[in-house]
Amino acid sequence: MQFEERERQKRRHLIKVMVAEAGMVFAVLVIVAVAILAAMGFFVGSNGSIEQSGLIQIHSTPTGGTVELDGSVLFSRTNLSRTMSAGEHHLKISRDGYDSWEKTIKMYSGMLIRLYYPRIFLENRKQEEVAALKDNLAFYSISSDKTNILYGEKGSAEWTLVNIKNDDVRKTQLDLTEVLPEAEEKKFGGGVEILEWNKDSDHVLVRVTTTQKTEWILVNLKDVNKSLNLSKTFGLEFERIEMMDHSAAQLFALENHHLRKINTSDQAISRVLLESVLDFDTNGTDMIYVAQRKKDEQSEKIVGVYRDGEKAGTVVASFAQEKSVKVALTGYYDEDYLVIVDDDNVNIQYGTLPSYREDMSDLGEDSELKYLVTDLALSVVPKQLKVSPDGEYIVAQNEMQYMVIDLDMGDLYEYSLDTGNMHCFEDGMMSVIANGNLEVFDFDHTNRRMLVQKVDAGNSELSAVTTRSKNAVLDYDIAIANNSKWLYYVVRSDDGLSLVREKVRE
């Protein structure tokens, strides 16, 4: 009997241990599940329901800004990440000695919003002259990475390169007499129609015209003697040329609606890659294009994608011949975005560009691309379609009407300005120069701030944010230099044109 009792006690003890361990395992699983759900933004609402928040990442330039969320100051300063409940929230970023930035945003359950573009400007700024320019500027251009400025005077084959990468500005004179057509003894009677920088800012691709001809030249800014006249080298009349890589070693060239590839290192040009091309846009070595083709004895416009090295392009859409079709291609957070505008209708797909297959010249239903927006209606048919420098925004324009699409959210913002020359000033920020004044604002036309205003010397009613200037700002490129400290722009003074700058952050 004693033996049987001991066995029963052992079994009861074993059961208790198993129950306790099962309870511990269950408790751990519950804790882990709650932690996972909390990390995913789930929480118990005031009415007892389970709700999911979103996550916002807030960066600012400069960092260290105080953030107010719905009127309450957050403990952390920029840059920061924070969960937010779904719905509308008001954000404000400020810092001592600077102006403020504020916006109402809408958060959705489970969404990540990246606010990386807010910039606050130093107050009480002053203009500082960098260089005196002559009144007869032929061109003036700032590199895409905001490290250099290149300008030239009418009638001159000597251009000036200004390095603005650091606080100390350096100027270099470039004699292009041997490069420009019909130039001699530092004199050039032609004009510059197009000037584009490569990503490394050591080459510019230029289309120049004279009374006799139009030529494309790839100018080596480090050594002009290594520049290449593309039109003379290949004996072709190019309609358009685009750089494919950071070093400008490879180019896409359009000649008589034939697309070819140029290798500048060995001065070689490829076979015809695509025919009947009307328009195209590139993102590195990838391309989206508009072309004509015959189908069932009828002409139509097609949109296709082409990847460098492939045998041919892949058609992704087709339209009636009378349609106005514009395209853009960009990369954003490791995904390709294809933008197609037919008349006033926009479709945007994203994912990975398809590769050409012999059995599939048209993409059709095999597409793995996903739609960001479908049949989005614009207020007017755009005449121009551009991608912002950071690749996040598409800007469609018709005269003074602007339509901006945010690729992160798929939202459309439309507004009119007093000028038809809006610039993509910085990531998420636009600028306009009108009536001698310089104004900046976010891509959605919020946070409008006057940075420079032409006023009478005695005017004292402007805020400390606005630079008081007796000189008018001219409609040339403006930029905040790569070191993020200096704002550069051109003004007209009594003595002529001047390149000036002002410090916008410490």
Secondary structure as the mmCIF struct_conf table of DSSP 4:
data_model
#
loop_
_struct_conf.conf_type_id
_struct_conf.id
_struct_conf.beg_label_comp_id
_struct_conf.beg_label_asym_id
_struct_conf.beg_label_seq_id
_struct_conf.end_label_comp_id
_struct_conf.end_label_asym_id
_struct_conf.end_label_seq_id
HELX_RH_AL_P HELX_RH_AL_P1 GLN A 2 ALA A 39
TURN_TY1_P TURN_TY1_P1 MET A 40 GLY A 41
STRN STRN1 PHE A 42 VAL A 44
TURN_TY1_P TURN_TY1_P2 SER A 46 ASN A 47
BEND BEND1 GLY A 48 GLY A 48
STRN STRN2 ILE A 50 GLN A 52
STRN STRN3 GLY A 54 ILE A 58
STRN STRN4 THR A 61 THR A 61
BEND BEND2 PRO A 62 THR A 63
STRN STRN5 THR A 66 LEU A 69
TURN_TY1_P TURN_TY1_P3 ASP A 70 GLY A 71
STRN STRN6 SER A 72 ARG A 77
BEND BEND3 THR A 78 ASN A 79
STRN STRN7 LEU A 80 MET A 84
BEND BEND4 ALA A 86 ALA A 86
STRN STRN8 GLY A 87 SER A 94
TURN_TY1_P TURN_TY1_P4 ASP A 96 GLY A 97
STRN STRN9 TYR A 98 TYR A 98
STRN STRN10 TRP A 101 MET A 107
TURN_TY1_P TURN_TY1_P5 SER A 109 GLY A 110
STRN STRN11 LEU A 112 LEU A 115
STRN STRN12 ARG A 119 ARG A 119
STRN STRN13 LEU A 122 LEU A 122
BEND BEND5 GLU A 123 ASN A 124
STRN STRN14 GLU A 128 LEU A 133
BEND BEND6 ASP A 135 ASP A 135
STRN STRN15 LEU A 137 ILE A 142
TURN_TY1_P TURN_TY1_P6 SER A 144 ASP A 145
BEND BEND7 LYS A 146 THR A 147
STRN STRN16 ASN A 148 GLU A 153
TURN_TY1_P TURN_TY1_P7 LYS A 154 GLY A 155
STRN STRN17 SER A 156 SER A 156
BEND BEND8 ALA A 157 ALA A 157
STRN STRN18 GLU A 158 ASN A 163
BEND BEND9 LYS A 165 ASP A 168
STRN STRN19 ARG A 170 ASP A 175
TURN_TY1_P TURN_TY1_P8 THR A 177 VAL A 179
BEND BEND10 LEU A 180 LEU A 180
TURN_TY1_P TURN_TY1_P9 PRO A 181 GLU A 182
STRN STRN20 GLU A 184 GLU A 184
TURN_TY1_P TURN_TY1_P10 GLU A 185 LYS A 186
STRN STRN21 LYS A 187 LYS A 187
BEND BEND11 GLY A 190 GLY A 190
STRN STRN22 GLY A 191 TRP A 197
TURN_TY1_P TURN_TY1_P11 LYS A 199 ASP A 200
BEND BEND12 SER A 201 ASP A 202
STRN STRN23 HIS A 203 THR A 209
BEND BEND13 THR A 211 GLN A 212
STRN STRN24 THR A 214 ASN A 220
BEND BEND14 LEU A 221 LYS A 222
HELX_RH_3T_P HELX_RH_3T_P1 VAL A 224 LYS A 226
STRN STRN25 LEU A 228 ASN A 229
HELX_RH_AL_P HELX_RH_AL_P2 LEU A 230 PHE A 234
TURN_TY1_P TURN_TY1_P12 GLY A 235 GLY A 235
BEND BEND15 GLU A 239 GLU A 239
STRN STRN26 ARG A 240 MET A 243
BEND BEND16 ASP A 245 ASP A 245
TURN_TY1_P TURN_TY1_P13 HIS A 246 SER A 247
BEND BEND17 ALA A 248 ALA A 248
STRN STRN27 GLN A 250 GLU A 255
TURN_TY1_P TURN_TY1_P14 ASN A 256 HIS A 257
STRN STRN28 HIS A 258 ASN A 263
TURN_TY1_P TURN_TY1_P15 THR A 264 GLN A 267
STRN STRN29 ALA A 268 ILE A 269
STRN STRN30 LEU A 274 LEU A 274
BEND BEND18 GLU A 275 SER A 276
STRN STRN31 VAL A 277 ASN A 283
TURN_TY1_P TURN_TY1_P16 GLY A 284 THR A 285
STRN STRN32 ASP A 286 LYS A 295
TURN_TY1_P TURN_TY1_P17 ASP A 296 GLU A 297
STRN STRN33 GLN A 298 ARG A 307
TURN_TY1_P TURN_TY1_P18 ASP A 308 GLY A 309
BEND BEND19 LYS A 311 ALA A 312
STRN STRN34 THR A 314 ALA A 320
TURN_TY1_P TURN_TY1_P19 GLN A 321 GLU A 322
BEND BEND20 LYS A 323 LYS A 323
STRN STRN35 VAL A 325 TYR A 332
TURN_TY1_P TURN_TY1_P20 TYR A 333 ASP A 334
STRN STRN36 GLU A 335 ASP A 342
TURN_TY1_P TURN_TY1_P21 ASP A 343 ASP A 344
STRN STRN37 ASN A 345 GLY A 351
HELX_LH_PP_P HELX_LH_PP_P1 LEU A 353 TYR A 356
STRN STRN38 ARG A 357 ARG A 357
TURN_TY1_P TURN_TY1_P22 GLU A 358 ASP A 359
STRN STRN39 MET A 360 MET A 360
BEND BEND21 SER A 361 SER A 361
STRN STRN40 ASP A 362 ASP A 362
HELX_RH_3T_P HELX_RH_3T_P2 GLY A 364 ASP A 366
STRN STRN41 LYS A 370 ALA A 377
HELX_LH_PP_P HELX_LH_PP_P2 LEU A 378 LEU A 378
BEND BEND22 SER A 379 VAL A 380
BEND BEND23 LYS A 383 LYS A 383
STRN STRN42 GLN A 384 VAL A 387
TURN_TY1_P TURN_TY1_P23 PRO A 389 ASP A 390
BEND BEND24 GLY A 391 GLU A 392
STRN STRN43 TYR A 393 ASN A 398
TURN_TY1_P TURN_TY1_P24 GLU A 399 MET A 400
STRN STRN44 GLN A 401 ASP A 406
TURN_TY1_P TURN_TY1_P25 LEU A 407 GLY A 410
STRN STRN45 ASP A 411 SER A 416
BEND BEND25 ASP A 418 ASP A 418
BEND BEND26 GLY A 420 GLY A 420
STRN STRN46 HIS A 423 GLU A 426
TURN_TY1_P TURN_TY1_P26 ASP A 427 GLY A 428
STRN STRN47 MET A 429 ALA A 434
TURN_TY1_P TURN_TY1_P27 ASN A 435 GLY A 436
STRN STRN48 ASN A 437 ASP A 442
TURN_TY1_P TURN_TY1_P28 PHE A 443 ASP A 444
BEND BEND27 HIS A 445 HIS A 445
BEND BEND28 ASN A 447 ASN A 447
STRN STRN49 ARG A 449 LYS A 454
TURN_TY1_P TURN_TY1_P29 ALA A 457 GLY A 458
BEND BEND29 LEU A 462 LEU A 462
TURN_TY1_P TURN_TY1_P30 ALA A 464 VAL A 465
BEND BEND30 THR A 466 THR A 466
STRN STRN50 THR A 467 SER A 469
BEND BEND31 LYS A 470 ASN A 471
STRN STRN51 ALA A 472 VAL A 473
HELX_LH_PP_P HELX_LH_PP_P3 LEU A 474 LEU A 474
BEND BEND32 ASP A 475 TYR A 476
STRN STRN52 ALA A 479 ILE A 480
TURN_TY1_P TURN_TY1_P31 ASN A 482 ASN A 483
BEND BEND33 SER A 484 LYS A 485
STRN STRN53 TRP A 486 SER A 493
TURN_TY1_P TURN_TY1_P32 ASP A 494 ASP A 495
STRN STRN54 GLY A 496 LYS A 503
#
